[in-house]
Amino acid sequence: MSIPRVHYSHVIGLLEVLEDFGGRVDIAKIADDLSLELDDLLPAVDAAELLGFVRVESGDIELTDEGSIFLSEGTRGRKKQLGERLLMLESFKEVIEFISQKEEKVVTKEELLNLIGERFYESDSEEILKWVIEWGRHGLLLKYDSKEDEIRLV
């Protein structure tokens, strides 16, 4: 399933550091500058690339126009733009469409786990669901009620 598998704040941090480097730099330089192992930085790089905020080529990472626009926005603008970018991901769009087909625009955690397992053949549906909820909340697309174990469209 194509969905970012790293915390939103890590992607924001990566983009901000990349901007500090003038928008283009060797990925290893960022890892070194942040005292991280390259392997620890790669999930944020992958997520930023998946969302179209960066381009990676020959070990260099470059901020895209979309990434620059994203960084120029305030918190609410970033969240709105993130939601738009998430809806460009086919698997995320399918989750949103699944929920929107329900009468109340709400599904149980179990229903969404079943969709993830059946449609996306993920062996760790719980882990994927965690990322769907996190990114959906940050993108102003989903709300999660942990007491009722329900996910609803915003």
Backbone bond lengths (Angstrom), bond angles and torsions (degrees), N, CA, C in turn:
res aa  C-N    CA-C-N  psi(-1)  N-CA   C-N-CA  omega(-1)  CA-C   N-CA-C  phi
1 M - - - 1.457 - - 1.517 108.30 -
2 S 1.299 116.79 126.17 1.463 121.04 179.73 1.518 110.32 -82.82
3 I 1.305 114.42 95.06 1.461 121.34 177.43 1.524 106.97 -149.49
4 P 1.316 116.65 141.22 1.472 117.75 179.20 1.528 111.09 -57.19
5 R 1.320 115.65 136.46 1.471 120.98 -178.93 1.520 110.15 -121.17
6 V 1.311 113.88 53.96 1.451 122.46 179.40 1.520 106.23 -156.31
7 H 1.314 117.51 156.10 1.453 119.95 -179.39 1.526 111.09 -66.95
8 Y 1.300 114.47 141.80 1.469 123.52 179.11 1.525 111.06 -50.96
9 S 1.315 117.08 -42.78 1.468 120.78 -177.62 1.528 112.04 -62.33
10 H 1.315 118.02 -29.58 1.466 120.84 178.08 1.530 110.81 -68.44
11 V 1.326 115.91 -37.95 1.464 119.75 178.25 1.531 109.43 -67.68
12 I 1.321 116.77 -44.35 1.472 120.79 178.17 1.531 109.37 -58.55
13 G 1.322 116.45 -47.49 1.465 120.36 179.24 1.515 112.33 -58.33
14 L 1.318 116.54 -44.18 1.460 121.08 178.39 1.525 110.54 -60.25
15 L 1.324 116.94 -47.86 1.460 120.45 -178.93 1.531 111.53 -61.68
16 E 1.317 116.56 -40.63 1.465 120.09 -179.77 1.526 111.57 -67.05
17 V 1.324 117.07 -40.34 1.467 120.55 177.21 1.527 109.81 -66.03
18 L 1.308 116.41 -41.87 1.457 120.86 178.15 1.528 110.48 -60.27
19 E 1.298 116.71 -41.28 1.470 121.10 177.01 1.532 110.11 -62.40
20 D 1.326 116.94 -39.91 1.477 121.06 177.60 1.527 111.57 -61.15
21 F 1.320 116.65 -29.08 1.469 121.73 178.50 1.529 112.12 -86.73
22 G 1.312 117.13 10.08 1.457 120.48 178.18 1.517 114.17 87.11
23 G 1.321 117.41 10.01 1.459 120.76 175.09 1.516 115.80 95.02
24 R 1.334 117.49 -7.24 1.471 120.17 178.49 1.525 109.31 -152.75
25 V 1.320 115.92 131.81 1.462 120.32 -179.46 1.527 109.08 -165.37
26 D 1.296 116.13 161.78 1.463 122.25 174.33 1.531 108.26 -68.76
27 I 1.313 116.83 133.07 1.472 121.33 -178.51 1.524 110.65 -57.80
28 A 1.317 117.29 -39.55 1.465 121.02 -179.98 1.525 111.11 -61.54
29 K 1.315 118.02 -32.52 1.475 122.21 178.67 1.527 110.11 -65.58
30 I 1.324 116.01 -40.92 1.474 119.47 177.63 1.523 109.79 -64.50
31 A 1.328 116.77 -46.26 1.463 120.63 179.61 1.520 110.21 -58.73
32 D 1.319 116.67 -45.13 1.461 121.28 179.29 1.522 111.19 -63.15
33 D 1.309 116.55 -44.58 1.460 121.92 -179.14 1.532 112.01 -62.24
34 L 1.327 116.30 -34.17 1.465 121.32 -179.32 1.530 112.49 -93.30
35 S 1.337 116.69 3.87 1.469 122.48 -177.86 1.529 111.46 56.41
36 L 1.328 114.96 44.14 1.459 121.47 178.39 1.516 109.55 -116.80
37 E 1.318 115.07 154.47 1.451 120.04 168.48 1.526 106.69 -74.89
38 L 1.307 116.67 146.83 1.457 120.69 179.37 1.527 111.47 -55.90
39 D 1.342 116.23 -39.72 1.468 120.73 179.41 1.526 112.63 -61.25
40 D 1.340 117.13 -28.68 1.463 120.86 178.71 1.523 111.92 -75.78
41 L 1.320 116.36 -25.65 1.462 121.71 -178.68 1.536 112.24 -86.77
42 L 1.312 116.89 -27.29 1.472 120.98 -172.89 1.536 115.15 -59.16
43 P 1.337 120.77 -37.44 1.471 118.04 177.29 1.537 112.86 -60.05
44 A 1.324 117.55 -37.94 1.470 120.59 177.67 1.524 110.20 -68.64
45 V 1.317 116.53 -38.94 1.475 120.87 177.25 1.524 109.57 -62.87
46 D 1.328 116.88 -46.69 1.466 121.42 179.98 1.531 110.97 -59.97
47 A 1.333 116.89 -43.93 1.466 121.06 -179.66 1.523 110.78 -64.96
48 A 1.328 117.07 -45.20 1.472 120.72 179.70 1.524 111.00 -62.58
49 E 1.327 116.06 -37.15 1.466 120.15 178.40 1.533 110.67 -70.38
50 L 1.316 116.98 -42.30 1.457 122.19 178.43 1.529 110.80 -58.27
51 L 1.325 116.28 -37.66 1.465 121.59 -179.24 1.526 113.00 -82.91
52 G 1.322 116.85 -6.32 1.459 120.44 177.77 1.513 114.33 83.90
53 F 1.333 117.53 15.64 1.462 121.13 -178.71 1.525 112.62 -86.88
54 V 1.339 116.44 -20.78 1.464 120.98 178.40 1.522 109.30 -139.04
55 R 1.330 114.05 163.19 1.461 123.07 171.77 1.522 106.26 -123.52
56 V 1.305 117.05 139.83 1.456 121.47 178.85 1.522 107.81 -119.62
57 E 1.338 114.72 129.20 1.459 119.47 -179.06 1.522 109.00 -151.95
58 S 1.302 116.38 125.61 1.469 123.11 176.61 1.526 112.78 51.30
59 G 1.324 116.20 41.74 1.465 120.50 176.91 1.515 115.01 83.93
60 D 1.331 116.52 -7.34 1.457 120.56 177.24 1.519 109.63 -97.27
61 I 1.307 115.57 147.64 1.456 121.64 175.25 1.523 106.75 -118.16
62 E 1.334 114.59 135.58 1.460 119.91 -176.69 1.521 109.96 -131.43
63 L 1.307 116.13 134.29 1.450 122.52 175.81 1.530 108.90 -68.98
64 T 1.318 117.40 129.95 1.468 121.04 176.60 1.527 109.08 -85.29
65 D 1.323 115.93 171.56 1.467 119.54 175.29 1.525 110.38 -58.54
66 E 1.339 116.51 -40.52 1.468 121.10 178.51 1.528 110.98 -61.87
67 G 1.329 116.06 -39.39 1.456 120.46 177.56 1.517 112.15 -65.63
68 S 1.311 116.97 -40.10 1.472 121.45 178.23 1.519 111.05 -65.53
69 I 1.325 116.03 -42.90 1.467 120.15 178.09 1.525 109.56 -63.03
70 F 1.322 116.19 -43.87 1.458 121.48 178.68 1.527 110.61 -55.93
71 L 1.318 117.04 -47.64 1.462 121.45 -178.63 1.526 112.60 -66.19
72 S 1.322 117.51 -28.58 1.465 120.87 -178.11 1.526 112.41 -76.44
73 E 1.321 116.74 -13.90 1.462 121.76 -178.22 1.523 111.32 -82.03
74 G 1.326 115.55 157.69 1.458 121.62 170.29 1.516 108.76 -77.72
75 T 1.304 116.43 -177.75 1.467 121.11 -176.31 1.522 112.15 -56.44
76 R 1.306 117.53 -49.13 1.474 120.88 -177.89 1.531 110.68 -64.64
77 G 1.320 117.39 -42.02 1.461 121.46 178.95 1.516 111.92 -63.79
78 R 1.342 115.99 -39.14 1.467 119.86 177.64 1.521 110.20 -62.70
79 K 1.324 116.15 -44.53 1.459 119.93 -178.51 1.531 110.86 -63.70
80 K 1.314 116.55 -40.76 1.472 120.53 178.70 1.529 110.17 -64.01
81 Q 1.315 116.50 -46.03 1.469 119.97 179.59 1.521 110.34 -64.78
82 L 1.329 117.03 -39.15 1.464 120.37 177.63 1.527 110.30 -59.58
83 G 1.328 117.06 -44.72 1.464 120.43 178.52 1.525 111.55 -57.53
84 E 1.328 116.17 -42.07 1.465 120.53 178.42 1.524 110.96 -63.55
85 R 1.327 116.73 -41.55 1.468 120.58 -179.90 1.528 110.49 -67.11
86 L 1.341 117.15 -40.40 1.464 120.74 179.22 1.521 111.17 -61.26
87 L 1.329 116.79 -38.25 1.463 120.22 -179.21 1.526 112.63 -69.83
88 M 1.321 117.31 -10.14 1.460 121.13 174.50 1.534 111.29 -83.25
89 L 1.325 116.19 -14.06 1.464 121.19 177.53 1.526 107.81 -84.54
90 E 1.307 116.60 118.76 1.465 121.76 -173.48 1.530 112.18 -53.87
91 S 1.307 117.53 -44.99 1.463 119.69 -177.03 1.528 111.51 -67.52
92 F 1.317 117.33 -37.51 1.461 119.88 178.76 1.528 109.81 -69.46
93 K 1.312 115.56 -40.55 1.461 120.26 178.25 1.527 110.14 -60.68
94 E 1.313 116.81 -38.72 1.461 120.58 179.33 1.528 111.66 -64.17
95 V 1.332 116.83 -38.97 1.465 120.73 177.09 1.525 109.80 -62.34
96 I 1.324 117.28 -45.55 1.465 121.63 -179.42 1.535 110.31 -63.62
97 E 1.320 117.02 -41.92 1.464 120.53 178.09 1.525 111.39 -63.76
98 F 1.327 116.69 -38.88 1.464 121.65 177.98 1.533 110.10 -59.44
99 I 1.319 116.52 -46.84 1.467 120.67 -179.23 1.525 110.36 -68.20
100 S 1.326 117.20 -39.48 1.473 120.23 -176.48 1.526 112.19 -67.83
101 Q 1.333 118.21 -20.26 1.463 121.41 178.05 1.525 112.44 -75.99
102 K 1.315 116.47 -15.88 1.462 120.50 -179.99 1.526 109.16 -78.75
103 E 1.310 115.65 145.02 1.460 121.21 -174.82 1.529 113.01 -54.71
104 E 1.288 117.54 -46.39 1.472 121.46 -177.90 1.532 112.49 -92.91
105 K 1.337 117.06 4.07 1.476 121.88 -177.16 1.533 110.44 58.69
106 V 1.328 114.26 39.08 1.460 120.95 -179.93 1.526 108.74 -142.85
107 V 1.351 116.12 142.48 1.461 121.60 176.01 1.517 108.82 -132.33
108 T 1.309 114.95 158.37 1.455 118.72 174.85 1.529 108.52 -81.00
109 K 1.296 114.78 160.86 1.460 120.49 176.20 1.526 109.33 -57.72
110 E 1.317 116.08 -40.53 1.471 121.23 -179.00 1.532 111.91 -62.49
111 E 1.337 117.00 -41.27 1.467 120.27 178.57 1.530 110.98 -62.18
112 L 1.323 115.67 -42.20 1.464 119.19 -179.17 1.531 110.86 -70.95
113 L 1.317 117.04 -36.91 1.467 120.16 175.20 1.533 110.45 -60.26
114 N 1.320 116.39 -41.49 1.469 120.50 178.53 1.524 111.06 -63.30
115 L 1.333 116.96 -43.94 1.464 120.45 178.10 1.524 110.46 -59.25
116 I 1.309 116.35 -47.61 1.466 120.68 -178.59 1.523 110.46 -61.04
117 G 1.312 116.69 -44.48 1.465 120.39 179.91 1.521 113.40 -66.41
118 E 1.331 116.27 -41.43 1.465 120.66 -176.13 1.525 113.44 -79.56
119 R 1.319 116.77 -45.51 1.463 120.86 -173.38 1.522 113.34 -84.58
120 F 1.323 116.32 -32.09 1.459 118.95 -173.86 1.517 112.81 -111.69
121 Y 1.339 116.33 2.07 1.463 122.34 174.84 1.533 112.25 50.82
122 E 1.313 114.90 40.57 1.463 119.58 179.40 1.523 109.61 -89.58
123 S 1.312 115.60 132.11 1.460 119.55 -179.91 1.529 111.07 -77.36
124 D 1.315 116.91 -27.09 1.461 120.11 179.93 1.527 109.87 -114.58
125 S 1.319 115.18 71.74 1.456 121.31 -177.26 1.519 112.70 -60.70
126 E 1.333 116.93 -35.81 1.477 120.73 178.92 1.525 110.79 -59.93
127 E 1.315 116.47 -43.91 1.463 121.35 -179.79 1.529 110.51 -64.56
128 I 1.320 116.78 -44.21 1.466 121.09 179.10 1.521 109.80 -63.86
129 L 1.316 117.51 -42.67 1.462 121.13 179.33 1.522 110.98 -59.23
130 K 1.312 116.49 -40.33 1.470 120.63 177.88 1.529 110.46 -56.99
131 W 1.332 116.79 -44.64 1.469 120.63 -179.40 1.526 111.09 -70.84
132 V 1.336 118.07 -38.19 1.465 120.98 177.56 1.527 109.42 -59.05
133 I 1.317 116.42 -46.77 1.466 120.39 -179.07 1.524 110.55 -65.39
134 E 1.328 117.60 -46.68 1.466 119.52 -178.46 1.521 111.49 -59.62
135 W 1.319 116.74 -52.00 1.456 119.86 -177.38 1.521 111.61 -69.19
136 G 1.328 117.22 -37.25 1.463 120.46 177.48 1.515 112.50 -63.17
137 R 1.315 116.91 -37.23 1.472 120.90 176.96 1.523 110.89 -68.36
138 H 1.316 116.72 -45.19 1.469 119.54 179.52 1.525 111.62 -65.38
139 G 1.322 117.12 -31.35 1.458 121.51 179.78 1.524 113.60 -87.27
140 L 1.331 116.40 9.59 1.468 122.65 178.78 1.527 112.43 57.76
141 L 1.314 115.65 35.19 1.458 121.12 179.65 1.526 112.32 -108.04
142 L 1.338 116.99 -31.54 1.459 121.60 -174.33 1.523 111.96 -130.59
143 K 1.325 113.79 152.41 1.462 122.11 168.90 1.520 106.37 -123.23
144 Y 1.335 115.83 142.65 1.462 119.62 179.03 1.516 108.90 -121.75
145 D 1.321 115.99 125.56 1.458 122.94 176.35 1.528 106.84 -102.77
146 S 1.329 115.90 102.86 1.465 119.89 -175.87 1.527 112.37 -70.62
147 K 1.321 117.63 -25.61 1.471 119.96 178.59 1.522 110.99 -69.19
148 E 1.319 115.97 -42.73 1.460 121.56 -178.92 1.524 112.55 -93.21
149 D 1.341 117.04 -8.73 1.470 122.46 -174.91 1.530 110.66 55.25
150 E 1.341 115.17 48.58 1.456 121.37 -179.80 1.523 110.85 -123.10
151 I 1.320 114.49 145.26 1.464 121.95 177.59 1.529 105.25 -118.49
152 R 1.341 115.05 129.18 1.461 118.85 -179.82 1.510 110.64 -130.05
153 L 1.324 115.22 155.16 1.458 120.16 175.63 1.517 109.30 -72.80
154 V 1.318 115.57 145.82 1.468 120.10 177.81 1.512 107.69 -81.20
